Amino acid sequence: MKLLRTEEVAKILSFTPKKVRQMLASGEIPSVKIGGEYRVIDIELNNFIENQRVAA
């Protein structure tokens, strides 16, 4: 298990850090808050990405 910082998640998703913070705050991407900063468990990010698939 690895905890990813907001900037790392933004890079993986090709989003801005601001957009990722909004998604974390709304609960759209599951996260934990440590020391006032959001962290995303790598497995949870993988699950989020898998759930974004659309039918071809």
mmCIF file of the C-alpha atoms, coordinates in Angstrom:
data_MODEL
# 
_entry.id   MODEL 
# 
loop_
_atom_site.group_PDB 
_atom_site.id 
_atom_site.type_symbol 
_atom_site.label_atom_id 
_atom_site.label_alt_id 
_atom_site.label_comp_id 
_atom_site.label_asym_id 
_atom_site.label_entity_id 
_atom_site.label_seq_id 
_atom_site.pdbx_PDB_ins_code 
_atom_site.Cartn_x 
_atom_site.Cartn_y 
_atom_site.Cartn_z 
_atom_site.occupancy 
_atom_site.B_iso_or_equiv 
_atom_site.pdbx_formal_charge 
_atom_site.auth_seq_id 
_atom_site.auth_comp_id 
_atom_site.auth_asym_id 
_atom_site.auth_atom_id 
_atom_site.pdbx_PDB_model_num 
ATOM 1  C CA . MET A 1 1  ? 0.000   0.000  0.000   1.00 0.00 ? 1  MET A CA 1 
ATOM 2  C CA . LYS A 1 2  ? 1.286   3.433  -0.935  1.00 0.00 ? 2  LYS A CA 1 
ATOM 3  C CA . LEU A 1 3  ? -0.154  6.829  -0.040  1.00 0.00 ? 3  LEU A CA 1 
ATOM 4  C CA . LEU A 1 4  ? -0.145  9.276  -2.940  1.00 0.00 ? 4  LEU A CA 1 
ATOM 5  C CA . ARG A 1 5  ? 0.012   13.060 -2.583  1.00 0.00 ? 5  ARG A CA 1 
ATOM 6  C CA . THR A 1 6  ? -2.424  15.326 -4.417  1.00 0.00 ? 6  THR A CA 1 
ATOM 7  C CA . GLU A 1 7  ? 0.245   16.300 -6.945  1.00 0.00 ? 7  GLU A CA 1 
ATOM 8  C CA . GLU A 1 8  ? 1.004   12.646 -7.709  1.00 0.00 ? 8  GLU A CA 1 
ATOM 9  C CA . VAL A 1 9  ? -2.681  11.882 -8.262  1.00 0.00 ? 9  VAL A CA 1 
ATOM 10 C CA . ALA A 1 10 ? -2.996  14.935 -10.524 1.00 0.00 ? 10 ALA A CA 1 
ATOM 11 C CA . LYS A 1 11 ? -0.082  13.749 -12.643 1.00 0.00 ? 11 LYS A CA 1 
ATOM 12 C CA . ILE A 1 12 ? -1.503  10.220 -12.955 1.00 0.00 ? 12 ILE A CA 1 
ATOM 13 C CA . LEU A 1 13 ? -4.957  11.502 -13.955 1.00 0.00 ? 13 LEU A CA 1 
ATOM 14 C CA . SER A 1 14 ? -3.678  14.415 -16.073 1.00 0.00 ? 14 SER A CA 1 
ATOM 15 C CA . PHE A 1 15 ? -5.725  16.837 -13.962 1.00 0.00 ? 15 PHE A CA 1 
ATOM 16 C CA . THR A 1 16 ? -4.647  20.000 -12.208 1.00 0.00 ? 16 THR A CA 1 
ATOM 17 C CA . PRO A 1 17 ? -3.898  19.682 -8.492  1.00 0.00 ? 17 PRO A CA 1 
ATOM 18 C CA . LYS A 1 18 ? -6.790  22.102 -7.858  1.00 0.00 ? 18 LYS A CA 1 
ATOM 19 C CA . LYS A 1 19 ? -9.245  19.802 -9.678  1.00 0.00 ? 19 LYS A CA 1 
ATOM 20 C CA . VAL A 1 20 ? -7.956  16.793 -7.741  1.00 0.00 ? 20 VAL A CA 1 
ATOM 21 C CA . ARG A 1 21 ? -8.354  18.650 -4.421  1.00 0.00 ? 21 ARG A CA 1 
ATOM 22 C CA . GLN A 1 22 ? -11.972 19.446 -5.368  1.00 0.00 ? 22 GLN A CA 1 
ATOM 23 C CA . MET A 1 23 ? -12.606 15.783 -6.202  1.00 0.00 ? 23 MET A CA 1 
ATOM 24 C CA . LEU A 1 24 ? -11.017 14.688 -2.922  1.00 0.00 ? 24 LEU A CA 1 
ATOM 25 C CA . ALA A 1 25 ? -13.020 17.210 -0.886  1.00 0.00 ? 25 ALA A CA 1 
ATOM 26 C CA . SER A 1 26 ? -16.285 16.070 -2.487  1.00 0.00 ? 26 SER A CA 1 
ATOM 27 C CA . GLY A 1 27 ? -15.474 12.395 -1.913  1.00 0.00 ? 27 GLY A CA 1 
ATOM 28 C CA . GLU A 1 28 ? -15.439 11.628 -5.628  1.00 0.00 ? 28 GLU A CA 1 
ATOM 29 C CA . ILE A 1 29 ? -11.977 10.126 -5.136  1.00 0.00 ? 29 ILE A CA 1 
ATOM 30 C CA . PRO A 1 30 ? -11.663 8.209  -1.833  1.00 0.00 ? 30 PRO A CA 1 
ATOM 31 C CA . SER A 1 31 ? -8.963  9.639  0.412   1.00 0.00 ? 31 SER A CA 1 
ATOM 32 C CA . VAL A 1 32 ? -7.674  10.065 3.939   1.00 0.00 ? 32 VAL A CA 1 
ATOM 33 C CA . LYS A 1 33 ? -6.654  13.345 5.494   1.00 0.00 ? 33 LYS A CA 1 
ATOM 34 C CA . ILE A 1 34 ? -3.317  13.310 7.303   1.00 0.00 ? 34 ILE A CA 1 
ATOM 35 C CA . GLY A 1 35 ? -1.910  16.462 8.843   1.00 0.00 ? 35 GLY A CA 1 
ATOM 36 C CA . GLY A 1 36 ? -4.472  18.565 7.007   1.00 0.00 ? 36 GLY A CA 1 
ATOM 37 C CA . GLU A 1 37 ? -3.504  17.177 3.596   1.00 0.00 ? 37 GLU A CA 1 
ATOM 38 C CA . TYR A 1 38 ? -5.305  14.625 1.472   1.00 0.00 ? 38 TYR A CA 1 
ATOM 39 C CA . ARG A 1 39 ? -3.643  11.313 0.669   1.00 0.00 ? 39 ARG A CA 1 
ATOM 40 C CA . VAL A 1 40 ? -4.966  8.670  -1.708  1.00 0.00 ? 40 VAL A CA 1 
ATOM 41 C CA . ILE A 1 41 ? -4.265  4.977  -1.253  1.00 0.00 ? 41 ILE A CA 1 
ATOM 42 C CA . ASP A 1 42 ? -2.886  3.644  -4.532  1.00 0.00 ? 42 ASP A CA 1 
ATOM 43 C CA . ILE A 1 43 ? -5.387  0.763  -4.626  1.00 0.00 ? 43 ILE A CA 1 
ATOM 44 C CA . GLU A 1 44 ? -8.282  3.211  -4.179  1.00 0.00 ? 44 GLU A CA 1 
ATOM 45 C CA . LEU A 1 45 ? -6.983  5.296  -7.083  1.00 0.00 ? 45 LEU A CA 1 
ATOM 46 C CA . ASN A 1 46 ? -6.793  2.178  -9.258  1.00 0.00 ? 46 ASN A CA 1 
ATOM 47 C CA . ASN A 1 47 ? -10.398 1.346  -8.311  1.00 0.00 ? 47 ASN A CA 1 
ATOM 48 C CA . PHE A 1 48 ? -11.478 4.902  -9.145  1.00 0.00 ? 48 PHE A CA 1 
ATOM 49 C CA . ILE A 1 49 ? -9.830  4.663  -12.574 1.00 0.00 ? 49 ILE A CA 1 
ATOM 50 C CA . GLU A 1 50 ? -11.416 1.257  -13.268 1.00 0.00 ? 50 GLU A CA 1 
ATOM 51 C CA . ASN A 1 51 ? -14.852 2.663  -12.412 1.00 0.00 ? 51 ASN A CA 1 
ATOM 52 C CA . GLN A 1 52 ? -14.417 5.431  -14.995 1.00 0.00 ? 52 GLN A CA 1 
ATOM 53 C CA . ARG A 1 53 ? -14.452 3.024  -17.926 1.00 0.00 ? 53 ARG A CA 1 
ATOM 54 C CA . VAL A 1 54 ? -17.093 3.627  -20.558 1.00 0.00 ? 54 VAL A CA 1 
ATOM 55 C CA . ALA A 1 55 ? -18.584 1.100  -22.942 1.00 0.00 ? 55 ALA A CA 1 
ATOM 56 C CA . ALA A 1 56 ? -17.080 1.234  -26.416 1.00 0.00 ? 56 ALA A CA 1 
# 
